[in-house]
């Protein structure tokens, strides 16, 4: 029984680390930028878990306002949480800025990361 408990604890810790560390932004050959939890990778496919397309919302030119970002579901008419994407359609992969990652985590109901800052 102790062995099983260790495996469960180990599995939980591993899932927690993946949850916090494996959020990526992918640029696809279609030009879409997708923020997602990176899943399994094979020679031909990469799993996107809870993927969202990043949509910049253009403000009025010359208004001086910041560009706003919106998330829209990637393949919204499908009925599954994980989508397999061919590796040949992935152009690049980057780590998201902490604010973008936190927005994704809030949107998907996950834990939000807090930056380590010393308040003086």
ZAKE-593733 format. One record per residue: x, y, z of N, C-alpha, C in turn; residue in three letters. Coordinates in pm, whole numbers, padded with zeros to 5 digits, always signed. Layout:
BEGIN
XYZXYZXYZALA/...
END
This chain:
BEGIN
+00082-00119+00000+00000+00000+00000+00087+00127+00000UNK/+00199+00123+00070+00288+00239+00075+00342+00272-00065UNK/+00372+00166-00145+00421+00188-00280+00318+00263-00364UNK/+00194+00223-00353+00088+00288-00429+00075+00434-00390UNK/+00082+00460-00260+00070+00598-00214+00183+00684-00269UNK/+00305+00631-00269+00419+00706-00323+00398+00736-00471UNK/+00347+00637-00544+00322+00658-00686+00217+00768-00706UNK/+00111+00764-00625+00007+00865-00636+00063+01003-00605UNK/+00142+01015-00498+00202+01143-00463+00294+01189-00575UNK/+00376+01097-00625+00469+01130-00731+00393+01175-00856UNK/+00286+01105-00889+00205+01140-01005+00144+01278-00986UNK/+00092+01307-00868+00030+01437-00841+00132+01548-00857UNK/+00251+01529-00801+00355+01631-00811+00394+01652-00956UNK/+00405+01544-01033+00441+01553-01173+00334+01631-01248UNK/+00206+01600-01224+00097+01671-01291+00100+01819-01255UNK/+00128+01852-01131+00132+01991-01086+00244+02066-01158UNK/+00359+02002-01175+00471+02066-01243+00435+02089-01390UNK/+00376+01989-01455+00335+02004-01594+00235+02118-01605UNK/+00142+02123-01513+00039+02225-01515+00101+02364-01512UNK/+00204+02384-01434+00264+02515-01419+00367+02545-01527UNK/+00434+02443-01581+00550+02470-01665+00530+02445-01814UNK/+00426+02374-01855+00418+02332-01993+00312+02406-02075UNK/+00289+02531-02042+00201+02616-02123+00290+02682-02228UNK/+00254+02666-02355+00337+02718-02464+00250+02795-02563UNK/+00316+02879-02641+00252+02943-02755+00315+02884-02880UNK/+00230+02837-02970+00275+02780-03096+00231+02869-03211UNK/+00320+02894-03306+00283+02959-03432+00264+02846-03532UNK/+00146+02842-03593+00117+02738-03691+00140+02790-03833UNK/+00153+02698-03927+00177+02737-04066+00060+02817-04123UNK/-00056+02810-04060-00173+02888-04102-00163+03034-04058UNK/-00063+03064-03972-00046+03199-03920-00109+03219-03783UNK/-00183+03120-03734-00247+03132-03603-00143+03116-03492UNK/-00160+03193-03385-00083+03175-03262-00176+03105-03164UNK/-00133+02990-03112-00216+02909-03024-00147+02897-02889UNK/-00219+02930-02781-00168+02908-02646-00235+02781-02595UNK/-00155+02692-02539-00206+02561-02501-00116+02493-02400UNK/-00169+02394-02335-00085+02305-02255-00030+02202-02353UNK/+00101+02188-02355+00166+02095-02447+00153+01954-02391UNK/+00097+01866-02473+00078+01727-02431+00186+01637-02487UNK/+00145+01516-02523+00238+01416-02577+00292+01459-02713UNK/+00415+01417-02738+00480+01448-02865+00525+01316-02927UNK/+00494+01298-03055+00544+01182-03129+00629+01234-03245UNK/+00675+01144-03329+00753+01186-03447+00669+01268-03543UNK/+00537+01249-03540+00452+01315-03639+00353+01416-03581UNK/+00319+01404-03453+00214+01489-03395+00252+01543-03257UNK/+00191+01656-03221+00201+01713-03086+00059+01733-03035UNK/+00034+01695-02910-00099+01712-02851-00112+01852-02793UNK/-00221+01919-02828-00257+02047-02770-00374+02020-02675UNK/-00357+02055-02547-00460+02034-02447-00521+02170-02413UNK/-00652+02181-02427-00724+02308-02404-00664+02423-02484UNK/-00652+02408-02616-00589+02514-02696-00684+02631-02725UNK/-00625+02751-02731-00697+02872-02766-00614+02952-02865UNK/-00681+03010-02963-00615+03099-03058-00605+03236-02993UNK/-00489+03298-03005-00467+03433-02952-00507+03532-03061UNK/-00601+03619-03026-00652+03716-03123-00623+03857-03073UNK/-00534+03931-03141-00512+04070-03102-00632+04154-03146UNK/-00681+04235-03055-00796+04322-03083-00743+04460-03114UNK/-00748+04500-03239-00692+04626-03284-00776+04743-03234UNK/-00710+04839-03175-00776+04962-03131-00776+05062-03246UNK/-00841+05172-03227-00841+05278-03328-00699+05327-03349UNK/-00655+05337-03473-00519+05387-03498-00501+05527-03438UNK/-00388+05545-03371-00357+05675-03312-00428+05704-03182UNK/-00503+05606-03128-00577+05631-03003-00485+05626-02881UNK/-00368+05564-02897-00275+05555-02785-00310+05444-02687UNK/-00414+05368-02715-00453+05259-02626-00369+05136-02655UNK/-00351+05053-02550-00277+04929-02566-00356+04831-02652UNK/-00284+04744-02720-00350+04638-02796-00405+04537-02697UNK/-00529+04501-02714-00593+04402-02626-00583+04265-02691UNK/-00583+04164-02608-00572+04026-02654-00697+03951-02612UNK/-00748+03867-02702-00862+03781-02670-00824+03637-02702UNK/-00885+03544-02629-00867+03401-02657-00997+03349-02717UNK/-00983+03273-02824-01099+03206-02883-01064+03058-02897UNK/-01159+02969-02874-01127+02826-02880-01069+02786-03015UNK/-00970+02700-03011-00910+02644-03130-00996+02526-03172UNK/-01045+02525-03294-01138+02423-03344-01261+02411-03253UNK/-01340+02519-03244-01451+02524-03149-01565+02426-03176UNK/-01569+02368-03294-01680+02277-03324-01649+02132-03292UNK/-01527+02106-03247-01490+01971-03205-01537+01946-03063UNK/-01550+01820-03027-01599+01784-02894-01492+01708-02817UNK/-01372+01766-02811-01266+01702-02734-01172+01808-02681UNK/-01110+01775-02569-01020+01867-02499-00879+01866-02558UNK/-00839+01753-02615-00704+01737-02671-00712+01725-02821UNK/-00628+01801-02890-00624+01800-03036-00483+01765-03080UNK/-00474+01670-03171-00344+01629-03226-00313+01716-03347UNK/-00197+01784-03345-00156+01871-03455-00031+01812-03519UNK/-00030+01806-03651+00088+01753-03721+00207+01845-03695UNK/+00320+01786-03663+00442+01864-03637+00484+01948-03757UNK/+00450+01904-03877+00487+01980-03997+00413+02113-04004UNK/+00305+02129-03927+00228+02254-03927+00271+02348-03814UNK/+00365+02304-03730+00415+02389-03622+00539+02461-03672UNK/+00531+02595-03676+00641+02675-03726+00738+02707-03613UNK/+00684+02746-03496+00769+02777-03382+00694+02756-03252UNK/+00771+02755-03143+00718+02732-03008+00793+02822-02912UNK/+00719+02896-02828+00782+02984-02730+00710+02973-02596UNK/+00780+03017-02492+00718+03029-02361+00638+03159-02356UNK/+00518+03156-02302+00440+03280-02295+00490+03372-02185UNK/+00468+03501-02202+00494+03600-02099+00406+03564-01979UNK/+00449+03595-01858+00378+03555-01735+00233+03604-01734UNK/+00207+03725-01785+00070+03776-01788-00018+03694-01882UNK/+00037+03657-01997-00037+03576-02093-00066+03437-02034UNK/+00035+03381-01967+00019+03251-01904-00088+03256-01795UNK/-00086+03361-01714-00187+03376-01608-00327+03392-01665UNK/-00340+03468-01775-00470+03481-01840-00521+03346-01889UNK/-00432+03267-01948-00469+03133-01995-00511+03046-01876UNK/-00433+03051-01768-00465+02970-01650-00598+03011-01589UNK/-00627+03139-01583-00756+03185-01532-00869+03139-01622UNK/-00848+03149-01752-00950+03112-01849-00983+02962-01841UNK/-00882+02880-01812-00902+02735-01806-00926+02685-01664UNK/-00930+02778-01566-00958+02738-01429-00841+02676-01357UNK/-00721+02711-01397-00600+02655-01335-00540+02755-01236UNK/-00437+02710-01169-00366+02792-01072-00289+02902-01143UNK/-00294+03021-01089-00223+03135-01146-00089+03149-01079UNK/+00017+03165-01159+00152+03182-01104+00171+03322-01051UNK/+00246+03331-00944+00277+03462-00885+00427+03481-00896UNK/+00467+03599-00945+00609+03628-00953+00666+03649-00814UNK/+00788+03605-00794+00856+03627-00666+00912+03769-00664UNK/+00849+03854-00585+00896+03992-00574+00909+04026-00427UNK/+01009+04104-00395+01029+04151-00260+00967+04291-00251UNK/+00876+04305-00158+00810+04434-00141+00884+04512-00035UNK/+00926+04634-00068+01001+04715+00028+00926+04842+00059UNK/
END
